[in-house]
Amino acid sequence: MKAVWILVLGRTGARIFERLGDERKVHFVLEVLHPEGRLKEGELVTDRAGREFDPVSKVSHAGGHPGEARTHSDQLFLKEVADRLRKLKSEGKFSRLYLVSDPHLLGMLRPHLDDEIVKMIVGTVKKDLSRVVEADLFPALSGSLVP
């Protein structure tokens, strides 16, 4: 019997847990850290924004868009998580997958998942449980996990 995996995704990292059979607990498998998730936008940007000139109003203003560096950093992290899932799936490590995260990160993750991974997703929990400790995770998810 292959394991059911639970991907708990947060801004600062992703943790994967597994549940074997009808066990009423989960076991930690691996973690993908994303320390940049703790940084503020200004700490992610290494250069000062360029200047843009509007020829109509003849006004110069800073270029770039707010949140652009954070979004880029999050996209790189989510691609890494999806690549790791793809590799582990090809090794036959799991047969079913639950995704647990806030709706915003879930929405950002989905484009990075290939069709094979999407077929393995049996449930989605739209809660930020990224700070929940291993012992408390199963009780927090017990109503959402299909036996």
Secondary structure, DSSP 8 states (H G I E B T S, - for coil): --EEEEEEEETTEEEEEEE-TT-SS-EEEEEEE-GGGGS-HHHH--S---EEEETTTTEEEE-S-TTHHHHHHHHHHHHHHHHHHHHHHHTT-EEEEEEES-HHHHHHHGGGS-HHHHHHEEEEE-S--TT--HHHHHHHHTTT---
